[in-house]
Amino acid sequence: MAEGLADSIVGFLNGKIPPELIVFVISLLPILELRGGLIAAKILNIGLLKAFGICFVGNMLPIPFILLFIRKIFDFLKKSEKIGSMLGKLEERSLKKGEKVKKYKMWGLFILVAIPLPGTGGWTGALVADLLNIKIRHSLPTIAAGVLVAGIIVSAVSYGLFGVLGF
């Protein structure tokens, strides 16, 4: 899913804005995040280290804002009947993922973010951390570590293991 979405965005934006900006924008987006950004970077022939830095910063940039403001934003948006029911479902799914996080505490949050599967990542980790009232001073470094590990895993797949190791 991320590969197809990233490929579509690259196809649409390629030649209109610099490749590095395409990768950065993709890394900012929920669902795609760093994983989609690294795939896009490979498609655009951006070197691994440069791509990793751009993607990590892009993925992490919205996380503190999510941790600080998502509850207030959700409370405001829940006043809308249509959006409110959609947000309720999102919170419900996040809380289900949060059960494992609650059980394993910070390790659970780390694993939720670090394993690059659909429905995981920094955005989901931030939402779960907020819903479970995990303090930002604990959740932010844990999410950053998870994004870092997810990036290493996706880099190994996208760029090939030898590319990641510098061979």
Secondary structure, DSSP 8 states (H G I E B T S, - for coil): -HHHHHHHHHHHHBTTB-HHHHHHHHHHSTTTHHHHHHHHHHHTT--HHHHHHHHHHHHHTTHHHHHHHHHHHHHHHTTSHHHHHHHHHHHHHHHHHHHHHHHHTHHHHHHHHHS--TT-SHHHHHHHHHHTT--HHHHHHHHHHHHHHHHHHHHHHHT-HHHHHT-
